[in-house]
């Protein structure tokens, strides 16, 4: 028995020693950067014990934790080497983290509403840090991504403040063309935006404004660049499969910043920037304009006396002493001016692992370089995370923004009012209320005000029922209301004021409930066979309604409302323009398996039901499969110290995007005339209901490799893809015997395939005082047409009176231009071919001598050999979509200085220079007033024997017949390739020891210059600010240069 007592005493003493060894103590300390010459502190460093987060460093890099006196604490921060420190009963620890580029495996990739280790991510995804897009003021953060991601094509089609450009991932997914002439546009296929876990569709309300992703507000525009943590671009089906509906055009994930400091942190970011007017066109002014037109008439009219008579009967040519025609007005100077603008952001954040919060207030105000235009944004964003224990987590977010846009007399993307006014003759007097150029006053005096109010509220609850089994639920509300008020004074509208008002409201309720479970089987004491199950259900209800009212012949300029004169009732209109109500439901799941993170398999499946689907379509199924091989984890690579990371990826999958609305599926009824004095309801015979209407579907095959070499000194990602877009929506005219005019058709398909390269290099040694990072993106995309309605093999799309039709043929690009082929200029009459049968020279139309070609006329290809220029002579020429896009990036750092340079390029894109064609056509009638450009820098035909590029613009008598400067010819189709210097940024960080004396933790300043210039062979003003169809017609809003000075302070 005594032995039992002895053993009991020994065990009691041992347990007492164990308890004593595990005594909890309070430890304080600071985390500093070993890569900084002044040992700057690091905030937000994650501190963990035994794999469990126990705290983080505050804004001063300081921390306070309670741990066992003999425990081991781990300090981890992205961009730095992870450090483990033994406490050893110390109450103060100074931790130094060394910068590292070994982040590839540590980096997290979010896709399919899940965040995974980079080694387990099987999709094609690129993540851009929020720091990479800061420093340049912008109304839309997407413009700051230009050239940074291979396969992401961003074109700034307009320089108007608040107007977003075109954004596509891996080529165009829709080939529908609407509009007429220069105003023809391509239906947008912008990617799906997922902002903090909530999907937001950029294409939903594209009909607001100009029916394209131009006017209106992008979901990304409500987020200031300073509030962005990171942006991830998902490109293939493996990455986007679980997004299902609306994921067919790619997905862009935007994650905003969170609080991570126990002590509240106040950050201010502000900048003042100057927008300068780009180089404008050169015009002939004053008496030189008059003398040139007189000289043209005297040289090229049919007779001397007819020329004198023409001049005498043209007042602005003959009456030079009349003060109305004796001016030299620079019209462009009245519409363009440099502007001074500003942006300010105030951010208050704080908290720890259990609770953190952030409140961000932002103001952005920009006045356009075109007068009477501008954009303002006011936003208040708030979020919080409550995590009282490891099992329960609550996230809440509330974003509000008010955005105001002033468009003058334009629509945001184009400003034809300014274009028309700036094209006025310099002989006319400056714009006044008595001026004959009303388009000038319209651009300056039209009152145009557009406002958009966006409110977004999100709640996310998650709970771990047991180890590795988590349930979560998202609930989001998005409300958007827009108004447009446009008032034209009576003096500018035939003495009758005109008032137009528009308003819309869009609401969306989104809910997602998901379950996830992770389990593993061990092998040799470590997790070897790892399984992950993930599933969710998704509900989405959205509604959109727009109304407009037009008041014609308003009583006076002071009553801008519904009161109109009796004569204006008939032309005044009002009512609902559009009403849509959409419901979607989806079920999705994912099974993932990996063996020691060496071999990875992902299986995804999603079924979508949409209210726009026909009843015969049912649920749309979207499967995907992806595999990945992480080569560096193989045993035979253990000695390959030069390889940090290497993987091979393969994937297949599909996504969908809704088509049309419920009216295309089930038809529409509307009220009609009375019958027997009773109201009637009749069927809308415009569209035949399509009960089999299906959403557009994108199927993608992708193969990729990723490598990181020599301690991440060199990284490379390559992807090859094949993407087929089926069920592309288009109206199809049907036989009138059906009683209906047309039907919503989904019979078109196109294919995009290509290659993408993303390279990063750090050429300098880690010990060098200089740090230099260079990167480049390069993407090749080929797009071809795969199917047309009714089994057609080719089709011509007419785009209006300019004759620039689009030719669609299976096997070539979908947006080929259909033009007359110009091969030069006839040097003399002897070069004009003669029909051997009739003896008549090459001609247009009939046998009138004015129809015959002669020296100085363009040489057109006579495709059918009939010696007559007609529509049968047009050829397929060019492609409005770029074949190659990419960008270059350089960041050089030295102590507290850093210089960043960004550039982008677009290659092998054809642009139709309609502006140049129009300028030549202005010489076609010398008795018509209008601006003319000097021809001294243009290679045009002047006399017999000249070998010239352009024909003779002076022969106004014949030019009306021959039409040598017609828009639809290859003469004006130019190479729109360019290399653009996007921005240069210079940063300086002040010494923390100095700034803390004045109560500021960090202070930095930056200078940036954006849109600095282009290297291009294009002869027009700008090869980028053209329409999505590659047409430059002079009415585009120019892209200004920006110069900014910024200040960043952290308190």
Secondary structure by P-SEA (a helix, b strand, c coil): caaaaaaaaaaaaaaaaaaaaabbbbbbbbbbbccccccccccbbbbbccccccccccccccccccccccbbbbbbbccccbbbbbcccccbbbbbbbbbcccccccccccccccccccccccbbbbbcccccccccccccccccccccccccccccccccccccccccccccccccccccccccccccccccccccbbbbccccccccccccccccccccccccccccbbbbbcccccccccccccccbbbbbbbbbbccccbbbbbbbbbbbbbbcbbbbbbccaaaaaaaaaaaacccccaaaaaaaaaaccccccccccccccccccccccbbbbbbbbbbbbbbcccccccbbbbbbbbbbbccccccbbbbbbbbbbccccccccbbbbbbbbbbbbbbbbccccccccaaaaaaaacccccccccccccaaaaaaaccbbbbbbbbbbbbbbbbbbccccccccbbbbbbbbbbbbbbbbbcccccccbbbbbbbbbbbbbbbbbbbbbbbbbbbccccccbbbbbbbbbbbbbbbbbbbbcccccccccccccccccccccccccccccbbbbbbbbbccbbbbbbccccbbbbbbbbbbbbccccccccbbbbbbbbbbbbcccccccccccccccccccccccbbbbbcccccccccccccccccccbbbbbcccccccccccccbbbbbbbbbbbbbcccccbbbbbbbbbbbbcbbbbbbbccccccccccccccbbbbbbbbbbbbbbbcccccccbbbbbbbbbbbbbbbbccccccccbbbbbcccccbbbbbbcccccccccccccccccccccccccccccccccccccccccccccccbbbbccccccccccccccccccccccccccbbbbbbbcccbbbbbbbbbccbbbbcaaaaaaaaacccccccbbbbbbccccccccccccccccccccccccccccccccccccccccccccccccbbbbbbbccaaaaaaacccbbbbbccccccccccccccccccccccccccccccbbbbbbbbcbbbbcc
